[in-house]
Amino acid sequence: MEDSSYGDNLVGHGKKHNGRDYREERLYRKNRTSISFYFLTRIYSEYVQRILADMTVGYAPDVIVVSSCLWDITRWGPNGVQEYKENLNRFFSDLNRILPSTSLVIWLTAAPLAQDVRGGFLIPQLDFLKYSLRFHVLEANSFCRETADRYGIDVVDIHYHLRMFLEYRAEDGIHWLPKAVRLCTNLVLTHIAISWGFKGPSCHSFLVGSEKEIIRDGKRGFHCIPDEDSASEQNHSADLLFNAALGCHQRCRRGPAIAATKGTKGQLERQTVSQATTEQAAMPMVAWTRAMQQPKPAWA
């Protein structure tokens, strides 16, 4: 395990293993900004409670980004799904209780899985799950979005944005290659920037002259704000800009996560990141249950 990566420091860890009690904590600091990373195997536990308690000491985090799914629904016994649902409510409730209104919390949905997955969390005893786990993830993501919405938590739908980039998924069927990770990073940073009212770069600034001409001539099927028009973006509401940038159709609220960024605070306007497509939401449950030959988890 690396003691330092891109300037951060490994501040807490144990022996590297595939157990549920695995821990990894990292910290990055530069000037007035600090970023803390925690590896979670469960969305709510005594370990998570200690992390949340630390957030009440000193300055509250400006941004918290959280995602927890695969370990929760596969490694915690036959009642794992029901406990995941209960723990998610406890986690969101605690976040709303301890954090000020200026803290931005973002929940990330689980990324699409391959049909045949191989990962550290999927121990041999759970090998029977690997062909159906992708459907469990769809159901879990749907439940998490609805639950986050009730608590006023922002959601960045990673599953939605990566569903057409499966060629950038790693060979284990779970993790993703650098280009896909870069896209997810851009989505999160875009969400934060718009929530705080910062104007991002216009997309024309990344194009060469010939590409700009093609777009202006209407030979491509997408719209991009010209450089000369980008200044007018500040005249639109953050909600409008957000919808235009990421294709959202509903307003979101507030969002969760366990990676705290401390820096300059800004006025936050809560909004939504994305919605699952009809195709994703309408994944046939019949095909799922037939393939599994076992009862459907009680997600609803």
N, C-alpha and C positions, 0 to 999 in steps of 0.2 A: 504494500500500500504506500502511496506517495506521501511523503512528509509535507510536500508543498507542490501546488500546481497553479501556475499563472499568478503567483504571489500570495496565495492563501496559505494557511497553516492547519495541519491536522492537530486538533486540540483534544480529541477523545476518541478512542476506538478500543476494540478488543481483538481477539484472534479472529481472523477472517474465516467465516463458516457460513453455512446455509440455514442456521437455526433462527428461531423467532426472536431470540434475544440479541441478535447482532446489532451493534451500535457503530455509528460513524458520525463524528461531528467535525466540521471545518469552519474556519473563520478567516475572512478577508477584511483588511482594514487599509484605508488610504485616505489621508486628510480627514475630513469630517464624515466619511462614509464607512460603514461596516456592514458586511453581509455574513450571516450565519447560516450554515447548512446542517440539517439533521436528517439522517436516514431513518425512516419509519417502517416498521412491519405491522403497525396497527394505528388506526387514526386516533384512537383515544385509549390511554393507558396511564399508569402511574408515571411512566417516563414522559409522556406528552404533558401531563399535568405539571410536572416540574418545569418543563420548557415554557409553558404558559405562565407559570408563576414568575419565572425570570423576566418575562416581558413587563411585569408590573413594577420592576425595580429600575429606577432611572427613567430614561426617555422611552416612550412607547415606540414600537417599530412603525415606520411610515408605510411600509409595504410588507405583506405576508403572502407568500405563494405556497399553496399546499396541493398535494395529490397523494392519494392512498387508495388502492383498490385491490390489486392482484393478491398481495399477501393476506389482506383482510378476508377475502372470500374463499381462499384455498387452504390456508394454514392454521385456521383456528377451530377445527373440528366441525361436527355436523351442524352446529348452531351458528357457524361463522357468519352466514348471511344475515340472520336476524340480529346478531350482536353488532354487525357492521352498521346496520340501519340505526340501531339505538345509539351506538358510539358516535355516529355522524351527527345526530341531533345534539348529543352532549357537547361535542367539539364546537359546533357552530354556536350553541348557546353560551359556552364559556367565552368564546371570542367576542361576542357581542357584549358580554358583561364586563370584561376586563379592558377592552380596547377603547380609546377615544374615537369620536366620530371622524377624526381626520386620518385614521389608519385605513389604508386600502387593503382589503383582503381579496385574494383571487384563488378560486378553485380551478384546478386543471383536470379535465376528464382524462380517463385512461386512453392511451393510443390504441389503434387497431392491432389486433393480434393475428398471426398467421394461423392456418388450419392446423399445422403441426408445430407446436411450440416446444422449446427446450430452454429451460432457465433454472437458475439457482433455487428459486422459490418452489419449483415444481419437482419435488422429491419423488423417488420411484414409487412410493405408496400412492401418489396422486396421479400416476401416469394416465389413468383412465380419463382424466379431465381434459387432457390436452386438445382433443378434437372438438370439444364443445365449449371450451373456456371463452372463446371469442364471443359467443352469444351471451354468456354470463356477463361479460364486460359491457355489452350493449345495454342489457337490463340495468346493470349497476350504474352506468353513466346516466341513464334516464332518471333513475331514482335520485342520484346525487344532484342533478340539475334542478329537479323539482324541490328538493330539500333546501338547497342553497338559496333558491328563489324565495322560499318562505322566510328565511332568516335575513334576507336582504344582502346576500353574498354575490359578488361578481363571479361569472363563470367564463373561462376561456376554453372553448370546446376543441381540444386538441384532436380528438377522434374525428370530428367533422373536417378539420383542415388537412389531416394526413391521409384521409381515405383514398385520395387520388394520387398519392405519392408512395405507393407500396413498394416501388422499386428501390426506395431508400431505407427499407427495413433491413435490419441485420439478419444474418443467417439463423440466429436462434429463434426468429419469429416474434420476438418481444421487444428488443432494443432497436434503436434507430441510428443510422449513419449520420455523420456530421452535418450534411446539408439539411436533413430533416430537423435536426436539433437546432440548427441556425434559424430555420423557419419558425419553430416554436418560440425561440428566444425573441425573434422580431415581433411575433404576435403579442407576447407578454409586455415587451417594452412599448409597443404601440398602444396597448390598452392603458398602461400606466400614464404615458404621455398625454393621451386624450383625456383621461380622467382628471389630470392636473391642469388641463388647458394649454398644453404646449403644442405648437404646430410642428408636425414632422416634415421631412424633406419631400418635395414634389417628386413624382416618379420620373419625370423627364430629366432630372439631374443625373440619372444613372444611364441615360441613353446617348448613343452617338448620333451625329447629324442625320445619317441615312435612316436610322430607326425612327427618329422624330418625324421625318418626312412621311414615312409609311403610315404612322399613326395619324398624322394630320390629314393625309389623303383618305383616311377611312378604310384602309386595306386590312386593318386588324379589327377583330371583333371585341375590342375593349376600349374603355375610355380612360384617359389619363389627364390629370390637370396640368396644363402648360405652365412653364416656369413663370411667365408673365402674369398668369392668373392666380398663382398660388398665394399671393399676398392677400387676396380676397377671402381666403379660407377663414381668417380670423373674424370675419363678419358673420360666420355661421355658428350656430350653437354646437357645443361639443357633441351632443347627441346626434345631430345631423352628420357631422364629420365622421363620427364613429360608424354610423350605419353605412355611409358611403364607402368607407375604407374596408370594412369587414363584412358587409352584406347582412347586417343584423336587421331583424324585423320587429323586435320587441325590446323594450328597455329592460335592462338588468338592474341590479341593485348594488350590492356591495361585495366582496368576495373573500375566500380564505386561503391560507397557505402557511407552510412552516419554513420559510426562509426569509428572515427579517432583513430589510434594507433600511438603514438609518441614514437620513440625509436631509436635504432641504425639503420642507413641507410645502404643500400647495393646497389650494382649495380643491376639494374633491367633488366631482359630480358623478353619481353612481349611474352606471348603464350596463347594458348587456354586451357580451362579446359575440356570440353566435348561437345559432339554433341548429339542432340536428335536422337533417333533411327528412323529407317524408319517407325516402327510401330507407334511411337508417331507423327511423322510428317504427316503420312498418315491417321490420324484419320478422318473417313468419315464425311464430312460436311453434306451429305444428312441426315444421322441419326440425326445429331445435329439439323438441321433446322426443321425436321419433329417433333422432340420431343418438340421443342419450339413453333412451329406454329407462328413464327414471323421472320422478316428479319434478316439475318446474319449481325453482326457488321462489319463496314468497317475497318478491320485490315490491309488489303493489301495496 
